[in-house]
Amino acid sequence: MPVGTAERPAEVTAARRRWLPRRAPDLVVVFGYLALAGWLSSRQWGRPDRLFHQAGDQILFEWMLARAARAVLGGEDPLWSDALNAPGGVNLMANTSVLGLGIPLTPVTALFGSQTAFLVAVVGCLAGTATTWYVLLRRRLVESRWAAAVGGLVCGFAPGMVAQAGAHLHMAAQFLVPVILALLFRPEPAAARAADDAARGTGRGGGVWWPGVLLGLVVTYQVFLGEEVLFFVALAAGVFVFGYALADRAAARRLAPAVAGRVGVGAAVAGGLLAYPLWFQFFGPGHYRGMPFHAYGYQLDAASFTAPARQTVFGDQRPPGLLAPNLTEENSFFGPVLLVLAVVVTIWLWRRPLVRALAGCGVLFALLSLGTPVRLDGALTELTGPYRLVAGLPLVDHVVPARFALVCVPVLGILVALSVDRIRSVGRAPVRALGAAAVAVALLPLVPTPIRTVPVGPVPAFVAEGIWREYVPAGRTLVAVPPVTNAGRSPAMLWSARTGLAFTAPGGFFIGPVAADDPTARWGAPDRPTSVLLRRVADTGEVPSVTEADRRQAVADLRHWRAAVVVQSGLSTGEPVRRTVEALLGPARRIDDALVWDVRPLVG
């Protein structure tokens, strides 16, 4: 036995004892973030009959998570799928496929289903974003754990983050943003050392090659989480650099070579790794051009910045169109006290170039989120915001203006962390108490409440228990009624997601081209007369007069979809839809909780 072997377990135990007390506060913060995120999603855990408020978006992301798991377990192409939009298929790289979440969550999806995977993703995005900001603040910008914890709380759980997490995983997945910024920039106190290291191309503070390679890898991963977030990071980083250069030109000149070098190396690494996926996105099958909606129409009201968000303790129940485009885009809603605190902190710490650059960045992105013309408390004004100057630029024209306000979230989080850190260093106890109270009052309107849910019809037993397999041979499809082509709630997508993409279906909720020879973007599959007819009946509840021409068209559409069976279940307008489908296809057969039409004799 080598000398000293007997003592090693004791040494390891002692080292662990030294590590645990030192890391215990950090672990408490992280577990606190996880607990808060779990509580915010609590209204849906164990409730397959509930979806978060923007139900169509959750169905989309559940389907994407299920598709990623199928690609991993079945060795299928993760960028393309034939399981939806039959017979055309879907370019997943051109949609928000969140492969960066779906692939790691494959075991969860396979074992517990798409809904559980979605909820785990929501918790991970919120708590993960707060945690990475906490780590960056703790290591780079503040000395106090309390300050870093509060700053991370704002960055991860501000109203905009909670609103996005309930529907848009690609926007809530911001846990790599602090990592990207940490690789780009060095801590302010080490600027001089970083410059010296950068001149040598090596060293702890200003290395170029290794941080650049890591930056390229992280950027690549972020593309598979959400390209829109990466675009915002790039814009915000550019604005911050410009502001910092104005605030401290000498430091900017020293740091510029290292930052530029990392960007160059990172771009080369990411460019090589992303060459094929990006080609597939913009030029592969099912690619599209433009957007199926006018992005400039989704803007924030100027009054939204001081108003309380609906999913907070002081939530306002007024209709979303007054201050935000919808529930999911409540990206500001900071309350008046927090904005006043941000102004006070900026004035208090004005001598720090970091603070001046952050303040300028936050103000600019807040103004951009107002779109043009600017709205104030629901009314149009004659003011034209700066968004008008950039609205026509490439890529910017694809971005919803309301989401520019998400950049303000980490700006405010950092300013709050800096203020808490400075307050703790003040010598007089009464002053510290007053400052802590001011921060608490400022953050109180941001305290979130559990994300609201809406009911959803269950997956019919005919589908869930696999009875459909007796009716659908290989190469044929299951058509859910209505076959959604241009609406958020797609029963076929929900049934598909929660059965692991067991069957192929037409329609769906995604972005694709108008036609094979027309890449203009549209929601869902190209319209077919029968799907338009059934969608109208499902929306209005009005039974139309069905003609023989409608019946012939229905058969033609079913042939186009390669349909074997048509299934209806869980519709609030079920009776009008049933009567319409029976007028088209004949009597239905009830199997458990579903109405089923075996159309193989009609289609051939």
C-alpha distance (Angstrom), angle and dihedral (degrees) to the residues before:
residue distance angle dihedral
M1 . . .
P2 3.82 . .
V3 3.74 116.6 .
G4 3.79 113.3 -91.4
T5 3.80 96.4 19.5
A6 3.78 92.0 116.5
E7 3.78 91.3 56.8
R8 3.80 96.4 50.0
P9 3.83 98.1 85.5
A10 3.79 89.9 53.6
E11 3.79 90.5 48.4
V12 3.79 91.1 49.5
T13 3.80 91.2 48.4
A14 3.79 91.0 50.3
A15 3.79 90.8 49.1
R16 3.79 90.3 51.2
R17 3.77 91.0 49.9
R18 3.77 89.6 52.4
W19 3.83 91.9 47.4
L20 3.80 98.5 46.3
P21 3.82 98.3 56.4
R22 3.78 89.6 45.6
R23 3.81 93.2 50.4
A24 3.80 98.0 34.7
P25 3.84 94.8 92.6
D26 3.81 90.3 50.5
L27 3.81 90.9 50.2
V28 3.79 90.5 49.3
V29 3.82 89.8 53.9
V30 3.80 92.7 49.2
F31 3.81 93.4 46.7
G32 3.80 88.1 48.4
Y33 3.79 90.4 55.2
L34 3.82 90.5 48.4
A35 3.79 92.1 49.1
L36 3.80 91.9 50.2
A37 3.81 92.3 48.4
G38 3.80 90.7 48.2
W39 3.79 90.9 50.9
L40 3.81 92.4 49.1
S41 3.81 89.9 55.9
S42 3.83 93.8 40.5
R43 3.82 97.1 108.0
Q44 3.78 90.8 70.8
W45 3.81 105.2 38.6
G46 3.79 108.1 113.5
R47 3.82 91.3 3.0
P48 3.82 110.9 109.1
D49 3.81 87.3 170.5
R50 3.83 92.8 65.2
L51 3.81 133.8 71.2
F52 3.78 130.3 -178.2
H53 3.79 115.6 -91.7
Q54 3.81 96.7 -88.2
A55 3.80 91.2 56.4
G56 3.79 98.0 174.0
D57 3.80 92.3 56.9
Q58 3.80 92.7 50.1
I59 3.80 89.7 51.1
L60 3.80 88.7 51.9
F61 3.81 93.5 51.4
E62 3.79 93.9 42.9
W63 3.78 87.2 55.0
M64 3.80 91.6 48.2
L65 3.80 91.8 51.1
A66 3.80 90.8 48.7
R67 3.81 89.9 48.2
A68 3.82 92.1 51.5
A69 3.81 90.5 51.5
R70 3.79 90.9 49.5
A71 3.81 90.7 49.7
V72 3.81 90.9 52.8
L73 3.80 97.4 43.6
G74 3.79 95.4 39.0
G75 3.79 99.0 37.9
E76 3.80 91.6 -121.7
D77 3.80 130.0 154.1
P78 3.83 106.1 -82.4
L79 3.82 92.3 -157.6
W80 3.80 98.6 57.1
S81 3.81 138.1 38.3
D82 3.81 135.7 -170.1
A83 3.82 92.4 -173.7
L84 3.82 91.6 89.9
N85 3.78 134.9 42.1
A86 3.79 93.5 26.1
P87 2.91 126.5 -131.6
G88 3.80 94.0 16.4
G89 3.81 105.8 45.2
V90 3.81 129.9 -150.8
N91 3.80 132.6 -89.0
L92 3.81 98.9 -134.0
M93 3.79 94.3 -173.1
A94 3.81 87.9 59.8
N95 3.81 89.6 53.6
T96 3.79 132.6 56.4
S97 3.81 94.7 -84.8
V98 3.87 94.5 156.7
L99 3.80 92.2 -152.8
G100 3.80 87.9 166.5
L101 3.80 87.1 68.1
G102 3.79 100.8 29.6
I103 3.79 98.0 54.3
P104 3.84 96.5 50.8
L105 3.82 89.5 43.6
T106 3.81 93.0 53.5
P107 3.84 93.7 109.5
V108 3.81 90.9 50.8
T109 3.80 92.6 47.4
A110 3.80 93.2 46.4
L111 3.81 94.6 47.6
F112 3.80 103.1 34.8
G113 3.80 107.1 18.0
S114 3.79 138.8 -111.8
Q115 3.81 96.8 -66.5
T116 3.81 93.1 56.5
A117 3.80 90.3 45.2
F118 3.80 89.8 52.2
L119 3.81 92.2 50.7
V120 3.81 91.7 47.1
A121 3.81 87.6 51.4
V122 3.82 91.0 50.9
V123 3.81 91.4 50.9
G124 3.80 91.7 44.7
C125 3.80 94.0 49.2
L126 3.81 95.0 49.6
A127 3.80 98.1 40.0
G128 3.81 93.1 36.6
T129 3.80 93.1 52.9
A130 3.81 91.5 48.4
T131 3.81 91.0 47.5
T132 3.79 97.3 50.7
W133 3.79 91.0 47.5
Y134 3.82 88.5 49.0
V135 3.80 90.6 53.3
L136 3.81 93.2 47.3
L137 3.80 92.6 47.8
R138 3.81 92.7 45.6
R139 3.80 94.9 49.1
R140 3.77 101.2 36.0
L141 3.78 115.5 20.8
V142 3.81 115.0 21.8
E143 3.78 137.5 34.8
S144 3.79 99.1 -150.7
R145 3.80 122.1 81.7
W146 3.78 87.9 -151.6
A147 3.78 90.7 57.3
A148 3.80 92.4 48.0
A149 3.81 91.9 45.9
V150 3.80 93.1 51.8
G151 3.80 91.5 45.4
G152 3.81 91.2 50.1
L153 3.79 89.3 48.8
V154 3.79 91.1 56.8
C155 3.81 93.4 44.4
G156 3.79 94.2 49.7
F157 3.80 103.5 34.2
A158 3.81 107.6 31.3
P159 3.83 113.2 133.5
G160 3.79 92.3 -98.9
M161 3.80 92.2 54.4
V162 3.81 93.5 48.5
A163 3.80 91.4 46.3
Q164 3.80 92.5 51.0
A165 3.81 93.5 44.1
G166 3.79 91.1 60.4
A167 3.79 91.4 62.5
H168 3.82 116.5 -1.1
L169 3.79 113.2 58.6
H170 3.80 90.5 174.0
M171 3.82 90.4 61.3
A172 3.82 96.3 40.5
A173 3.82 93.4 50.6
Q174 3.81 95.9 89.9
F175 3.80 99.6 132.5
L176 3.81 91.7 112.2
V177 3.81 94.0 53.3
P178 3.86 94.2 85.0
V179 3.80 88.9 45.6
I180 3.81 91.3 54.4
L181 3.80 91.4 48.1
A182 3.81 92.2 46.4
L183 3.80 90.5 54.2
L184 3.80 91.9 46.7
F185 3.81 99.6 46.0
R186 3.77 134.8 36.8
P187 3.82 124.0 -141.7
E188 3.76 113.6 -78.8
P189 3.85 96.5 -121.0
A190 3.81 90.6 56.0
A191 3.80 95.9 52.2
A192 3.77 95.7 115.9
R193 3.79 93.6 46.9
A194 3.79 90.2 46.7
A195 3.79 90.4 53.9
D196 3.78 92.2 52.0
D197 3.78 91.5 48.6
A198 3.79 91.3 46.6
A199 3.77 90.5 55.5
R200 3.81 88.4 57.8
G201 3.80 93.3 41.9
T202 3.82 90.4 -128.9
G203 3.78 141.5 66.6
R204 3.75 138.5 85.9
G205 3.76 99.6 -74.5
G206 3.78 108.1 36.7
G207 3.81 109.3 21.8
V208 3.78 115.8 152.1
W209 3.78 110.2 -171.8
W210 3.78 103.3 46.2
P211 3.82 96.0 39.6
G212 3.80 88.2 44.5
V213 3.80 92.7 53.5
L214 3.80 90.9 47.6
L215 3.79 89.5 47.8
G216 3.80 90.7 53.7
L217 3.80 91.7 50.3
V218 3.81 93.4 48.1
V219 3.81 92.4 46.8
T220 3.80 89.3 50.8
Y221 3.78 90.7 53.1
Q222 3.80 91.4 47.0
V223 3.81 89.6 56.7
F224 3.81 87.7 61.5
L225 3.80 90.3 49.0
G226 3.79 98.4 45.8
E227 3.79 131.5 -33.5
E228 3.79 92.5 -160.3
V229 3.80 92.3 61.6
L230 3.81 89.5 49.5
F231 3.80 89.5 51.9
F232 3.81 90.4 52.9
V233 3.81 90.5 48.4
A234 3.79 91.2 52.4
L235 3.81 92.6 48.3
A236 3.81 93.6 45.1
A237 3.80 92.7 46.4
G238 3.79 90.4 51.5
V239 3.81 92.3 49.6
F240 3.81 90.8 46.1
V241 3.80 92.5 50.6
F242 3.79 90.6 49.8
G243 3.81 91.3 48.9
Y244 3.79 92.7 46.5
A245 3.79 90.8 49.9
L246 3.80 89.5 54.6
A247 3.80 91.4 47.1
D248 3.82 97.2 46.7
R249 3.78 113.6 11.4
A250 3.78 95.3 173.8
A251 3.79 93.7 54.7
A252 3.80 90.9 43.6
R253 3.80 91.1 54.7
R254 3.80 90.9 50.1
L255 3.79 94.2 48.1
A256 3.80 99.6 38.7
P257 3.84 97.9 84.0
A258 3.81 93.5 53.4
V259 3.81 93.9 45.2
A260 3.80 92.4 46.2
G261 3.80 90.5 47.9
R262 3.79 92.8 52.1
V263 3.80 90.8 48.0
G264 3.80 90.7 50.9
V265 3.79 94.9 48.6
G266 3.80 91.6 43.0
A267 3.80 92.1 49.9
A268 3.81 90.9 51.2
V269 3.81 92.8 49.9
A270 3.81 94.9 44.1
G271 3.79 92.0 42.9
G272 3.77 91.8 56.1
L273 3.79 94.1 46.7
L274 3.80 95.3 43.9
A275 3.80 99.8 41.2
Y276 3.80 96.0 99.9
P277 3.85 98.6 37.2
L278 3.81 91.1 50.5
W279 3.79 91.8 46.3
F280 3.78 88.5 51.7
Q281 3.80 91.0 48.7
F282 3.80 96.3 51.5
F283 3.82 102.5 28.1
G284 3.82 107.9 16.5
P285 3.81 126.7 100.5
G286 3.78 113.5 -60.1
H287 3.81 93.8 19.8
Y288 3.80 119.2 148.3
R289 3.79 140.7 -163.1
G290 3.79 126.3 -128.0
M291 3.79 124.1 -8.1
P292 3.83 130.7 -67.3
F293 3.81 90.9 -125.0
H294 3.79 138.4 39.1
A295 3.81 103.8 -96.7
Y296 3.80 92.7 -163.1
G297 3.80 90.0 66.6
Y298 3.81 91.3 68.2
Q299 3.79 102.3 79.0
L300 3.78 136.7 140.9
D301 3.76 125.7 -113.2
A302 3.82 112.5 -119.7
A303 3.82 88.3 -126.1
S304 3.80 90.0 60.5
F305 3.80 91.8 78.3
T306 3.79 92.7 67.5
A307 3.81 98.1 31.9
P308 3.82 124.6 94.9
A309 3.80 116.9 -108.3
R310 3.78 116.9 -119.3
Q311 3.80 94.2 -119.4
T312 3.80 93.6 59.3
V313 3.80 134.2 85.8
F314 3.81 90.3 -95.1
G315 3.79 94.4 39.5
D316 3.79 118.8 168.3
Q317 3.81 116.1 -137.1
R318 3.79 97.2 -156.6
P319 3.83 116.3 127.1
P320 3.82 113.4 -80.7
G321 3.79 94.4 -124.8
L322 3.78 90.9 72.4
L323 3.81 98.1 64.6
A324 3.84 107.2 2.7
P325 3.81 134.4 23.4
N326 3.82 92.1 -112.9
L327 3.80 142.8 -30.6
T328 3.79 92.9 -76.5
E329 3.80 95.0 53.8
E330 3.82 98.3 56.1
N331 3.78 87.7 124.4
S332 3.81 99.5 152.4
F333 3.84 120.6 31.7
F334 3.81 94.8 130.3
G335 3.80 97.9 152.2
P336 3.81 125.3 -121.7
V337 3.82 98.7 -89.7
L338 3.80 95.0 56.8
L339 3.79 91.5 51.8
V340 3.80 90.4 49.3
L341 3.80 89.3 48.9
A342 3.81 90.0 51.2
V343 3.82 90.4 53.2
V344 3.82 91.6 48.0
V345 3.81 92.3 48.2
T346 3.79 91.2 47.8
I347 3.81 91.2 52.6
W348 3.82 91.6 42.9
L349 3.82 93.3 51.4
W350 3.80 96.9 30.6
R351 3.78 92.7 127.0
R352 3.80 90.8 68.0
P353 3.82 111.1 88.3
L354 3.80 88.5 -149.6
V355 3.80 91.3 61.8
R356 3.79 94.1 46.8
A357 3.80 91.6 49.8
L358 3.81 92.0 47.3
A359 3.80 92.6 49.0
G360 3.79 92.6 50.8
C361 3.80 91.5 47.5
G362 3.80 92.7 50.0
V363 3.79 94.8 48.2
L364 3.80 93.2 48.7
F365 3.79 95.2 50.3
A366 3.80 91.4 44.7
L367 3.81 89.0 55.5
L368 3.81 92.1 46.9
S369 3.81 90.7 54.3
L370 3.82 90.0 61.9
G371 3.81 91.9 69.5
T372 3.76 117.5 -164.2
P373 2.95 134.3 -33.3
V374 3.79 94.6 27.9
R375 3.80 118.5 -122.5
L376 3.79 123.6 -148.3
D377 3.79 119.7 -165.8
G378 3.79 92.1 -24.0
A379 3.81 97.2 -46.7
L380 3.79 127.3 105.2
T381 3.78 116.3 -118.7
E382 3.79 131.7 -162.2
L383 3.82 91.2 -113.4
T384 3.80 118.7 112.0
G385 3.78 113.5 -154.6
P386 3.81 126.1 -143.4
Y387 3.80 89.4 -97.8
R388 3.82 86.6 83.8
L389 3.82 88.8 67.4
V390 3.81 94.4 57.2
A391 3.81 103.5 26.8
G392 3.80 94.3 102.2
L393 3.81 97.6 46.4
P394 3.81 118.4 114.4
L395 3.83 113.0 -90.4
V396 3.81 91.2 5.5
D397 3.80 88.4 76.1
H398 3.83 87.7 60.1
V399 3.82 93.6 54.6
V400 3.79 123.6 92.3
P401 3.85 105.3 -124.2
A402 3.82 92.2 -140.8
R403 3.81 89.5 66.2
F404 3.80 93.1 62.7
A405 3.81 85.2 79.8
L406 3.82 89.4 67.6
V407 3.82 87.2 75.6
C408 3.80 87.3 63.3
V409 3.81 90.8 61.8
P410 3.84 97.6 71.8
V411 3.81 90.1 36.3
L412 3.80 89.7 59.0
G413 3.80 91.4 40.2
I414 3.81 91.6 56.0
L415 3.80 92.6 45.5
V416 3.81 90.7 50.4
A417 3.82 90.7 49.0
L418 3.81 91.1 50.1
S419 3.80 90.7 48.9
V420 3.82 93.3 50.4
D421 3.78 90.2 47.3
R422 3.80 92.0 50.7
I423 3.83 92.7 45.0
R424 3.82 91.0 54.7
S425 3.79 90.0 54.4
V426 3.80 93.5 54.3
G427 3.79 110.1 110.2
R428 3.80 101.2 -139.9
A429 3.81 118.3 77.5
P430 3.84 95.4 -147.7
V431 3.79 90.3 54.3
R432 3.82 91.2 49.0
A433 3.79 90.9 49.5
L434 3.79 92.0 49.1
G435 3.79 91.8 48.9
A436 3.80 92.7 48.0
A437 3.80 90.1 50.2
A438 3.81 91.0 50.7
V439 3.81 91.1 52.6
A440 3.81 91.4 47.4
V441 3.81 92.2 50.7
A442 3.80 90.5 47.5
L443 3.81 93.0 52.2
L444 3.81 97.7 41.6
P445 3.84 94.8 86.3
L446 3.82 88.3 54.8
V447 3.82 94.5 58.8
P448 3.82 103.1 121.4
T449 3.77 131.0 -139.0
P450 3.83 126.0 -148.9
I451 3.78 113.6 -68.4
R452 3.77 110.5 -97.1
T453 3.76 121.5 -114.4
V454 3.79 137.5 -155.0
P455 3.83 128.9 -153.7
V456 3.77 122.4 -97.0
G457 3.79 130.3 -170.8
P458 3.82 115.0 -106.3
V459 3.77 123.0 -110.1
P460 3.82 103.2 -91.8
A461 3.79 116.1 -111.1
F462 3.82 88.3 -122.0
V463 3.82 86.5 67.5
A464 3.81 102.6 27.5
E465 3.81 94.7 51.3
G466 3.80 94.4 44.3
I467 3.81 96.8 -114.4
W468 3.80 87.4 135.6
R469 3.81 89.3 72.1
E470 3.81 89.3 76.0
Y471 3.80 89.5 62.1
V472 3.81 105.2 34.8
P473 3.82 116.4 67.7
A474 3.78 123.3 -165.4
G475 3.79 113.7 -67.1
R476 3.81 93.9 23.9
T477 3.81 130.4 102.4
L478 3.79 141.4 -130.6
V479 3.80 111.2 -129.7
A480 3.80 115.9 -153.3
V481 3.81 117.5 -154.2
P482 2.92 117.3 -88.5
P483 3.83 98.6 28.0
V484 3.80 94.8 -140.9
T485 3.77 114.9 -139.3
N486 3.77 103.7 158.8
A487 3.80 110.4 15.5
G488 3.78 136.7 88.0
R489 3.79 101.2 -124.5
S490 3.78 108.0 68.5
P491 3.81 113.8 176.7
A492 3.79 90.2 -166.1
M493 3.82 91.0 56.7
L494 3.80 93.1 48.1
W495 3.80 92.8 48.1
S496 3.79 90.3 44.8
A497 3.82 93.8 49.5
R498 3.78 94.7 48.2
T499 3.80 93.3 48.1
G500 3.81 94.4 48.5
L501 3.81 94.4 -104.2
A502 3.79 89.7 -61.5
F503 3.81 94.8 161.7
T504 3.80 140.0 31.2
A505 3.80 119.6 -113.7
P506 3.81 139.2 179.2
G507 3.79 124.2 -123.0
G508 3.78 123.3 18.5
F509 3.79 140.6 160.2
F510 3.81 110.7 -75.3
I511 3.80 140.8 101.0
G512 3.78 117.7 -92.0
P513 3.82 142.0 143.3
V514 3.79 123.9 -68.6
A515 3.81 89.5 -122.4
A516 3.79 140.8 -16.3
D517 3.81 89.9 -92.9
D518 3.83 96.0 37.2
P519 3.84 115.9 61.8
T520 3.81 94.2 -172.2
A521 3.80 106.9 134.2
R522 3.80 122.5 -109.7
W523 3.80 137.8 163.2
G524 3.77 112.4 -97.1
A525 3.76 131.5 -22.4
P526 3.80 123.6 -24.0
D527 3.80 110.0 -80.5
R528 3.77 121.2 -94.5
P529 3.81 119.0 -165.6
T530 3.80 94.0 -120.2
S531 3.80 94.4 49.8
V532 3.81 90.4 49.1
L533 3.80 90.3 49.9
L534 3.80 94.6 49.8
R535 3.79 92.6 43.6
R536 3.80 89.8 55.0
V537 3.79 91.7 50.2
A538 3.82 91.7 48.1
D539 3.82 90.8 50.7
T540 3.80 98.8 43.8
G541 3.79 105.0 25.5
E542 3.82 89.2 -135.5
V543 3.81 117.5 135.2
P544 3.83 111.6 -138.6
S545 3.76 127.6 -147.1
V546 3.82 103.7 -96.8
T547 3.81 116.1 -146.0
E548 3.77 132.2 -163.4
A549 3.80 88.0 -105.7
D550 3.82 88.5 57.5
R551 3.81 89.9 52.9
R552 3.80 92.6 50.3
Q553 3.80 89.7 47.7
A554 3.81 91.1 50.4
V555 3.80 90.6 54.9
A556 3.81 90.6 48.0
D557 3.80 91.1 50.4
L558 3.80 92.2 48.0
R559 3.80 89.0 52.0
H560 3.80 89.6 50.6
W561 3.81 89.7 52.9
R562 3.83 91.1 44.6
A563 3.80 86.5 -127.3
A564 3.79 123.7 -172.6
V565 3.79 100.3 170.7
V566 3.82 137.5 15.0
V567 3.81 117.4 -148.9
Q568 3.81 131.4 -167.0
S569 3.81 124.6 -172.8
G570 3.80 141.6 144.1
L571 3.81 100.3 13.4
S572 3.80 119.8 148.7
T573 3.81 87.2 -145.5
G574 3.78 91.8 44.1
E575 3.81 99.1 137.4
P576 3.85 97.3 52.9
V577 3.82 90.1 44.9
R578 3.83 92.0 48.3
R579 3.79 91.8 50.7
T580 3.80 91.2 49.4
V581 3.81 94.6 48.5
E582 3.80 91.3 46.7
A583 3.81 88.9 51.4
L584 3.81 87.5 54.6
L585 3.81 102.0 38.2
G586 3.79 108.5 14.1
P587 3.82 131.7 -110.2
A588 3.80 119.9 -13.9
R589 3.77 127.5 -130.5
R590 3.81 116.1 -132.1
I591 3.79 113.1 -135.5
D592 3.81 111.2 179.6
D593 3.81 105.7 -55.7
A594 3.81 97.2 -15.1
L595 3.79 137.0 81.8
V596 3.80 109.2 -135.5
W597 3.80 131.5 -165.0
D598 3.80 115.1 -168.0
V599 3.80 99.6 -151.2
R600 3.79 98.8 175.6
P601 3.83 92.3 104.4
L602 3.82 89.1 52.8
V603 3.77 97.8 43.7
G604 3.79 97.7 38.5
